[in-house]
Amino acid sequence: MGTMDLLNIQPKDLKFPFQIRKQSLCSMQLTNKTDKYVGFKVKTTNPKKYCVRPNTSVISPGETCTVTVTMQSQKEAPPDMQSRDKFLIQSVIVPYGATTRDITSDIFNKEDGRDIEEFKLRVIYIPANPPSPVPEESEEGSSPTASATENGKKNANLLDAETSSFEISKNSSEAWAIISKLTEEKATALQQNQRLHQELDLLKTELNKQQSKTSSVIFAAFVGLLGIFIGYFMKKWAIKS
């Protein structure tokens, strides 16, 4: 925690969770320790990389102002995850009732004899997704409790593996049963189809026979009628003669 005569600044360093191609946020609290109005301004050595809101403002006596710093997304991580960026907070007493509009760059000009207080903050990068710690075994060997826990985990893993194997085997058996059933149903359907074709062929043959017999009967009847007509006309002709 950084302590000044005018402002109490927390935290001392700005820590940003670092992740490539993603923005990162960090905030700090500026508390006015005095009974006067205090104006402040936030500067950084890399203004294109960071966005500060608000970067200037006025804090009433005893009040706290939260400043949010946004680090723009980065294409690559710096070497060893070390940052050289720094922030500078300047603070000065301003007239009673002053507002943010009254905060200009001239207010923080030391050449005018103003009592300007400054506080520097470092930038620290922390991994956005730190790896979970893995406990290491001591050189003298693991404790009985640790061994029991490890054995329990191994047994649980073996049980899971056996269960998975059983499930796979079970699923495979069910799949083969379904395939066999479908194969049988397909064979039965093919047999029924062949039987229907055979019955259809027999039916066509019977129809052809029936049609043949009908044609023969009709032809015979026609011949008989023709003979009768011829005989009738022959008799008539013989009588006239």
KAFEN-V995086 format. One record per residue. N is the residue number from 1. BURIAL is b if it has 9 or more other C-alpha atoms within 8 Angstrom, else e. D_LAST is the distance of its C-alpha to the last C-alpha in whole Angstrom. Layout:
n burial d_last
N BURIAL D_LAST
N BURIAL D_LAST
This chain:
n burial d_last
1 e 155
2 b 157
3 e 160
4 b 161
5 e 164
6 b 161
7 b 158
8 b 157
9 b 154
10 b 151
11 b 150
12 b 152
13 e 150
14 b 146
15 b 144
16 b 140
17 b 137
18 b 136
19 b 132
20 b 131
21 e 128
22 b 129
23 b 132
24 b 135
25 b 137
26 b 141
27 b 143
28 b 147
29 b 149
30 b 152
31 b 154
32 b 157
33 b 160
34 b 162
35 e 163
36 b 162
37 b 159
38 b 158
39 b 155
40 b 154
41 b 151
42 b 149
43 b 149
44 b 148
45 e 148
46 e 144
47 e 143
48 e 139
49 e 139
50 b 140
51 b 139
52 b 142
53 e 142
54 e 144
55 b 146
56 b 149
57 b 150
58 b 152
59 b 153
60 b 155
61 b 158
62 b 157
63 e 153
64 b 151
65 e 148
66 e 146
67 b 145
68 b 141
69 b 141
70 b 138
71 b 137
72 b 134
73 b 132
74 b 133
75 e 131
76 e 133
77 b 136
78 e 139
79 e 141
80 e 142
81 e 141
82 e 144
83 e 145
84 e 147
85 b 147
86 b 149
87 b 150
88 b 153
89 b 153
90 b 156
91 b 157
92 b 160
93 b 161
94 b 160
95 e 161
96 e 160
97 e 157
98 b 156
99 e 152
100 b 150
101 e 150
102 e 153
103 b 153
104 e 153
105 e 154
106 e 158
107 e 158
108 b 158
109 b 160
110 e 164
111 e 165
112 e 166
113 e 168
114 b 165
115 e 166
116 b 162
117 b 161
118 e 159
119 b 157
120 e 155
121 b 152
122 b 150
123 b 146
124 b 145
125 b 142
126 b 140
127 e 137
128 e 134
129 e 133
130 e 136
131 e 135
132 e 135
133 e 138
134 e 138
135 e 141
136 e 142
137 e 143
138 e 147
139 e 149
140 e 150
141 e 146
142 e 144
143 e 145
144 e 144
145 e 142
146 e 141
147 b 139
148 e 138
149 e 136
150 e 135
151 e 134
152 e 132
153 e 130
154 e 129
155 e 128
156 e 126
157 e 125
158 e 124
159 e 122
160 e 120
161 e 119
162 e 118
163 e 116
164 e 114
165 e 113
166 e 112
167 e 110
168 e 109
169 e 108
170 e 106
171 e 104
172 e 103
173 e 102
174 e 100
175 e 98
176 e 97
177 e 96
178 e 94
179 e 92
180 e 91
181 e 90
182 e 88
183 e 87
184 e 85
185 e 84
186 e 82
187 e 81
188 e 79
189 e 78
190 e 76
191 e 75
192 e 73
193 e 72
194 e 70
195 e 69
196 e 67
197 e 66
198 e 64
199 e 63
200 e 61
201 e 60
202 e 58
203 e 57
204 e 55
205 e 54
206 e 52
207 e 51
208 e 49
209 e 48
210 e 47
211 e 45
212 e 43
213 e 42
214 e 41
215 e 39
216 e 37
217 e 36
218 e 35
219 e 33
220 e 31
221 e 30
222 e 29
223 e 27
224 e 26
225 e 24
226 e 23
227 e 21
228 e 20
229 e 18
230 e 16
231 e 15
232 e 14
233 e 12
234 e 11
235 e 10
236 e 9
237 e 6
238 e 5
239 e 5
240 e 4
241 e 0
